[in-house]
Amino acid sequence: MNYRHIYHSGNFADVFKHCVLITLVRSLLKKDSPIFFLDTHAGIGKYDLTSELAQKTREYETGVARIYNLCSDIPAIQTYQNIIHATNAHSKTLRFYPGSPLIMRQLMRTQDHMILTELHQEDAKLLKRCFYHDKQVAVHLTNGYHGLKAFLPPKQRRGLILIDPPFEEKNEFEQIITGLQIALKRFPNGAYIIWYPIKAKDLIKIKNFYKKLKTILTTSKNIVNLELNSCGLVIINAPWQLELELKPVISWLGRTLAG
Ligand code: SAM
């Protein structure tokens, strides 16, 4: 495993994924009943953008840095910016970027719980440190796809599962389909959000991924597919009106981060 998310933290893909994730979580939080969160490929939780590794690529410059000081009247974007500012409350400028586990943790209520899985030994150690003594969060050093079997269904009736692999392996799309087949059997009503990169050389793979998705989603599920620049997201069992709520978010991101 060579992939380290620190090289990419806060880049365009992260901003896009995290703003959509926040829109989805906000929608689920409209009801009081407890929510179970599962982040299968969790990363390290908090990224220092001034670190040597982040500075090698400086990908955050065309992502979070572009919107750090902007204002927006879109609630999900405001929530995103509040979380970024809260993560940097003790530094004068943008220094830390919160990964998906920290973002979801900021949104969780006392009745909610979260399981995080991460396969990279060092990254899992850092992630554990982030949630040390947090009774609402459990961190496991394990394969996220195995977690889809081990941790589903949750005892809570409602859940959000984020599948955000590094796409280092050639068969990542196949692994997602196999994992989803297992997960949907065990927890058919969960909301699933899957991230994937859009590369010209992989367009056929992406087409096949969608074909296979359709075959495993036999019952009528509300599927939302979003694509912006080189990133794609699929949401399965999207809450009612999510698409409407996402429209201004996507168009704001498109306008603000383009170029
Ligand atoms: N979800 C994180 C976020 O938004 O902040 C970013 C995750 S990053 C794209 C992918 C992570 O998955 C990396 O930290 C990598 O070490 C980890 N990983 C790779 N293969 C894995 C697997 N089979 N199971 C769990 N984690 C894995």
Residues whose N, C-alpha, C, O or C-beta is under 5 A from the ligand:
A	BS01	SAM	Y3 H5 T40 H41 A42 G43 G99 S100 T117 E118 L119 H120 D123 T142 N143 G144 Y145 D164 P165 P166
